[in-house]
Amino acid sequence: MRDPKQKNELINRLKSIEGHLRGIQRMVEEDQYCIDILNQSSAIHKALEKVDVMILESHLDSCVTTAVRGDDPAERERVLRELLTLFQGGPAARRGAQLQAPGLEALAAGETGERCC
């Protein structure tokens, strides 16, 4: 991150996310209502997505642009392959996957005697 203003904004966002994460930890420790915890977790996911966008924009504006305009074809290919890998299934691509709850269908059908909260 080359721009100090962008870097500072990113750090502030990450600190805010860290605070929210601690809040979720307290909620779990205090046995708060599951849906309230999930709502907070969802907000953190959205905040992290915004952080990802900020970092990607910076990367595109600096590293990728420099490589594409440069004279080294291997470097151009490397940078473009990194982006392709990221969007084809790297960690950021998987982050958007839907929440999967094992046994959710059974729970919904009343097949378990357990109560959520």
Secondary structure, 3 states (H helix, E strand, C coil): CCCHHHHHHHHHHHHHHHHHHHHHHHHHHCCCCHHHHHHHHHHHHHHHHHHHHHHHHHHHHHHHHHHHHCCCHHHHHHHHHHHHHHHHHCHHHHHCCCCCCCCHHHHHCCCCCCCCC
